[in-house]
Amino acid sequence: MNKSVLIKKYSGEYEAFDINKLINSLRRSRADEDIIQDIARKVQEQIEEGMTTKRIYQMAFKMLKAKSRVSASKYKLKKALMELGPTGFPFERFVGKLLTHEGFSTQVGVIVQGNCVQHEIDVIAQKENKHYMIECKYHSDQGRVCNVKIPLYIQSRFLDVKRQWEHQKDHDTKSYRGGLYTNTRFTTDAIQYGNCVGLMQVSWDYPQQNGLKDRIDKAGLHPLTALTTLTKAEKTKLLDKGIVLCKELHENPTFLEQIGIDKPRHKKILEDSQELCRTN
């Protein structure tokens, strides 16, 4: 493809199609390199002026799924996080599970008394003397980002809660910090403000090499929405039961029976969930 072809991003902006970006995104799947190169070449042959990045993703995902279900599940991680909806509560539970895996004791959806008013905190996480008050900002649309207004709001809530926590016994031995997790991205201003006030911020790809995508791969904690062997309705039933991880399915196969999945399908679902639990 000699001529530059413009494609439409989720934000509505246009950019020239870059096959290297597609190849790098496919490498997340851990598929064989020859499969990745073959899919990238086939997608490139079908690119048309004005095609959306969503359509390009769908084409690549379909080809990858035909080669390997598990690779396709890894490739769709970003989309899988967006399927932890339609409310933000499954994403809050997911963040809680991730922090628990990282050694924190966690509580999800807690009413806390601040100095001025009560607050519902998405996740409270504690480890040794570290005491975090974390808000989770879930988006079902990849084009949505966290602008500076969100960390400004969360920092003000954290400061109100912190004033109350400081009245507790042994408060001077604890380190208090606010946090913000999102499944999309932060604007530059949001990152700058968070860094300035000491707010812990985690997005899909921030901090660099320690964002959600990196931590999920490292922990082997893929959301069950990544599984290609479950229907959308089945995923919703599991989310409604408070189950958010492939790991939970693998460790408790009876969840599949509880939502009415017949035995012959269990093997594939559990094989895929076990494979996704493997750490990189």
C-alpha positions as CSV (number, residue, x, y, z in Angstrom):
1,M,0.0,0.0,0.0
2,N,1.9,3.0,-1.3
3,K,-0.8,5.6,-0.9
4,S,-1.5,6.8,2.6
5,V,-5.1,5.9,3.6
6,L,-6.9,7.9,6.3
7,I,-8.8,6.0,9.0
8,K,-11.2,7.3,11.6
9,K,-10.3,6.9,15.3
10,Y,-12.7,6.5,18.2
11,S,-12.2,10.2,19.0
12,G,-13.5,11.1,15.6
13,E,-10.1,12.3,14.4
14,Y,-8.5,10.9,11.3
15,E,-5.0,9.6,10.9
16,A,-3.0,7.6,8.3
17,F,-3.3,3.9,8.7
18,D,-0.1,2.5,10.2
19,I,0.3,-1.3,9.9
20,N,2.9,-1.2,12.7
21,K,0.3,0.0,15.1
22,L,-1.9,-3.0,14.1
23,I,1.0,-5.4,14.4
24,N,1.9,-4.1,17.9
25,S,-1.7,-4.4,19.1
26,L,-1.9,-7.9,17.8
27,R,1.3,-8.9,19.7
28,R,-0.7,-8.3,22.9
29,S,-2.5,-11.6,22.0
30,R,0.8,-13.5,22.3
31,A,-0.1,-15.3,19.1
32,D,2.7,-16.7,16.9
33,E,4.5,-14.0,14.9
34,D,3.7,-15.6,11.6
35,I,0.0,-15.5,12.4
36,I,0.2,-11.8,13.4
37,Q,2.0,-10.9,10.2
38,D,-0.5,-12.8,8.1
39,I,-3.5,-11.1,9.8
40,A,-1.9,-7.7,9.5
41,R,-1.3,-8.2,5.8
42,K,-4.8,-9.4,5.1
43,V,-6.3,-6.5,7.1
44,Q,-4.1,-4.0,5.2
45,E,-5.4,-5.4,1.9
46,Q,-9.0,-4.6,3.0
47,I,-8.4,-1.1,4.3
48,E,-10.5,1.6,2.7
49,E,-10.4,5.4,3.0
50,G,-12.4,6.5,6.1
51,M,-12.7,3.1,7.6
52,T,-13.0,3.2,11.4
53,T,-10.5,1.8,13.8
54,K,-13.4,-0.2,15.3
55,R,-14.0,-1.9,12.0
56,I,-10.3,-2.7,11.6
57,Y,-10.3,-4.2,15.1
58,Q,-13.3,-6.3,14.3
59,M,-11.7,-7.7,11.1
60,A,-8.4,-8.5,13.0
61,F,-10.3,-10.1,15.9
62,K,-12.4,-12.3,13.7
63,M,-9.3,-13.6,11.9
64,L,-7.4,-14.1,15.2
65,K,-10.4,-16.0,16.8
66,A,-10.4,-18.4,13.8
67,K,-6.7,-19.2,14.7
68,S,-6.9,-19.2,18.5
69,R,-9.7,-18.4,20.9
70,V,-7.3,-17.6,23.8
71,S,-5.2,-15.3,21.6
72,A,-8.4,-13.5,20.6
73,S,-9.4,-13.2,24.2
74,K,-6.1,-11.5,25.1
75,Y,-6.4,-9.2,22.0
76,K,-9.8,-8.0,23.1
77,L,-8.7,-7.0,26.7
78,K,-9.5,-3.3,26.2
79,K,-13.0,-4.1,24.9
80,A,-13.5,-6.7,27.6
81,L,-13.0,-4.0,30.3
82,M,-15.6,-1.9,28.5
83,E,-18.0,-4.8,28.7
84,L,-17.8,-4.8,32.5
85,G,-21.0,-2.7,32.3
86,P,-23.5,-1.2,31.9
87,T,-23.0,0.1,35.5
88,G,-19.6,0.8,36.8
89,F,-19.9,-1.7,39.7
90,P,-18.3,-4.7,38.0
91,F,-15.3,-2.5,37.1
92,E,-15.1,-1.5,40.8
93,R,-15.1,-5.2,41.8
94,F,-12.4,-5.9,39.2
95,V,-10.1,-3.1,40.6
96,G,-10.7,-4.5,44.1
97,K,-9.7,-8.0,43.0
98,L,-6.6,-6.6,41.2
99,L,-5.5,-4.7,44.3
100,T,-6.2,-7.8,46.5
101,H,-3.9,-9.8,44.3
102,E,-1.3,-7.1,44.8
103,G,-1.3,-7.6,48.5
104,F,-3.9,-5.1,49.7
105,S,-6.9,-5.7,51.9
106,T,-9.8,-4.2,50.1
107,Q,-13.4,-3.1,50.5
108,V,-15.7,-2.2,47.6
109,G,-18.6,0.2,47.7
110,V,-18.1,1.6,51.3
111,I,-19.9,4.6,52.9
112,V,-17.4,6.7,54.7
113,Q,-17.9,9.7,56.9
114,G,-15.9,12.7,55.7
115,N,-15.1,15.8,57.8
116,C,-18.1,17.6,56.1
117,V,-20.3,15.0,54.5
118,Q,-20.6,11.2,53.9
119,H,-19.0,9.7,50.7
120,E,-19.5,6.4,48.9
121,I,-16.0,5.2,48.1
122,D,-15.6,2.7,45.3
123,V,-12.5,0.9,46.8
124,I,-10.7,1.3,50.1
125,A,-7.3,-0.5,50.0
126,Q,-4.8,-0.9,52.8
127,K,-1.4,-2.5,53.0
128,E,0.9,-2.0,56.0
129,N,0.8,1.8,56.7
130,K,-0.6,2.7,53.2
131,H,-4.3,3.7,53.2
132,Y,-5.9,4.4,49.8
133,M,-9.2,5.9,48.9
134,I,-9.8,4.9,45.3
135,E,-12.5,6.0,42.8
136,C,-13.2,4.1,39.6
137,K,-14.2,5.8,36.5
138,Y,-15.7,3.4,34.1
139,H,-16.5,4.2,30.4
140,S,-18.3,1.9,28.0
141,D,-17.2,4.1,25.1
142,Q,-13.5,4.0,24.0
143,G,-13.7,7.6,22.8
144,R,-14.4,8.9,26.4
145,V,-11.4,10.0,28.5
146,C,-10.9,11.3,32.0
147,N,-10.3,15.1,31.8
148,V,-8.9,17.2,34.7
149,K,-12.3,17.8,36.2
150,I,-12.5,14.2,37.4
151,P,-9.2,14.1,39.5
152,L,-10.1,17.6,40.8
153,Y,-13.4,16.3,42.1
154,I,-11.9,13.1,43.5
155,Q,-9.0,14.9,45.2
156,S,-11.5,17.2,47.0
157,R,-13.5,14.2,48.2
158,F,-10.3,12.5,49.4
159,L,-9.2,15.5,51.4
160,D,-12.6,15.6,53.2
161,V,-12.3,11.9,54.1
162,K,-8.6,12.3,55.0
163,R,-9.5,15.0,57.6
164,Q,-11.9,12.6,59.2
165,W,-9.4,9.7,59.1
166,E,-6.8,11.9,60.8
167,H,-9.0,12.0,63.9
168,Q,-8.6,8.3,64.3
169,K,-6.1,6.7,66.7
170,D,-2.6,6.0,65.3
171,H,-3.3,8.2,62.2
172,D,0.2,9.6,62.3
173,T,1.7,6.2,61.5
174,K,-0.4,5.9,58.3
175,S,0.2,7.2,54.8
176,Y,-3.0,8.4,53.2
177,R,-3.5,8.8,49.5
178,G,-6.3,9.3,47.0
179,G,-6.5,7.2,43.8
180,L,-8.3,7.1,40.5
181,Y,-8.6,4.1,38.2
182,T,-10.2,4.3,34.7
183,N,-10.5,1.8,31.9
184,T,-9.8,4.4,29.2
185,R,-7.2,7.2,29.3
186,F,-6.4,10.5,31.0
187,T,-5.9,13.8,29.3
188,T,-2.5,15.5,29.7
189,D,-4.0,18.0,32.2
190,A,-5.5,15.2,34.3
191,I,-2.1,13.5,34.6
192,Q,-0.4,16.8,35.3
193,Y,-2.8,17.7,38.1
194,G,-2.7,14.2,39.6
195,N,1.1,14.2,39.7
196,C,1.0,17.7,41.3
197,V,-1.3,16.8,44.2
198,G,0.0,13.2,44.7
199,L,-3.1,11.4,43.4
200,M,-2.4,7.8,42.4
201,Q,-3.8,7.5,38.8
202,V,-4.1,4.3,36.8
203,S,-5.6,4.0,33.3
204,W,-5.5,1.5,30.4
205,D,-1.9,2.5,29.6
206,Y,-0.8,4.8,32.4
207,P,1.6,4.8,34.2
208,Q,3.8,3.6,31.3
209,Q,4.4,-0.1,31.6
210,N,2.4,-0.3,34.8
211,G,-1.1,0.6,33.5
212,L,-4.1,-1.8,33.7
213,K,-3.1,-3.8,30.6
214,D,0.3,-4.5,32.0
215,R,-0.9,-5.3,35.5
216,I,-3.7,-7.6,34.2
217,D,-1.2,-9.6,32.1
218,K,1.3,-9.8,34.9
219,A,-1.3,-11.0,37.4
220,G,-3.2,-13.3,35.0
221,L,-6.5,-11.6,36.1
222,H,-8.4,-11.3,32.9
223,P,-12.0,-10.2,33.1
224,L,-14.5,-13.0,32.2
225,T,-15.9,-10.7,29.5
226,A,-12.7,-11.5,27.5
227,L,-13.9,-15.1,27.0
228,T,-15.1,-15.8,23.4
229,T,-16.7,-19.0,24.6
230,L,-19.5,-17.2,26.6
231,T,-22.4,-15.3,25.1
232,K,-23.2,-11.7,26.0
233,A,-26.2,-12.9,28.0
234,E,-24.2,-15.4,29.9
235,K,-21.5,-12.8,30.8
236,T,-24.3,-10.5,32.1
237,K,-25.7,-13.3,34.3
238,L,-22.2,-13.9,35.8
239,L,-21.5,-10.2,36.3
240,D,-24.9,-9.9,38.1
241,K,-23.7,-12.6,40.5
242,G,-20.7,-10.5,41.3
243,I,-18.2,-12.7,39.3
244,V,-15.8,-10.6,37.2
245,L,-12.7,-12.8,36.7
246,C,-11.8,-15.8,34.5
247,K,-9.9,-17.0,37.6
248,E,-13.2,-17.2,39.5
249,L,-14.7,-19.4,36.9
250,H,-11.7,-21.7,36.7
251,E,-11.7,-22.0,40.5
252,N,-15.5,-22.4,40.8
253,P,-16.9,-24.3,37.8
254,T,-20.3,-24.6,39.4
255,F,-20.9,-21.0,38.5
256,L,-21.4,-22.2,34.9
257,E,-24.1,-24.6,36.0
258,Q,-25.8,-22.0,38.2
259,I,-26.5,-19.8,35.1
260,G,-27.7,-22.7,33.0
261,I,-24.7,-23.5,30.8
262,D,-24.9,-27.2,29.7
263,K,-22.1,-29.6,30.6
264,P,-20.8,-30.1,27.0
265,R,-19.7,-26.4,26.9
266,H,-17.9,-26.4,30.2
267,K,-14.7,-27.9,29.0
268,K,-13.9,-25.2,26.4
269,I,-14.9,-22.4,28.7
270,L,-12.8,-23.7,31.6
271,E,-9.8,-24.5,29.3
272,D,-9.8,-20.9,28.0
273,S,-10.3,-19.4,31.5
274,Q,-7.3,-21.5,32.8
275,E,-5.1,-20.4,29.9
276,L,-6.0,-16.7,30.5
277,C,-4.9,-17.2,34.1
278,R,-1.4,-17.9,33.1
279,T,1.0,-15.1,33.8
280,N,3.4,-13.7,31.3
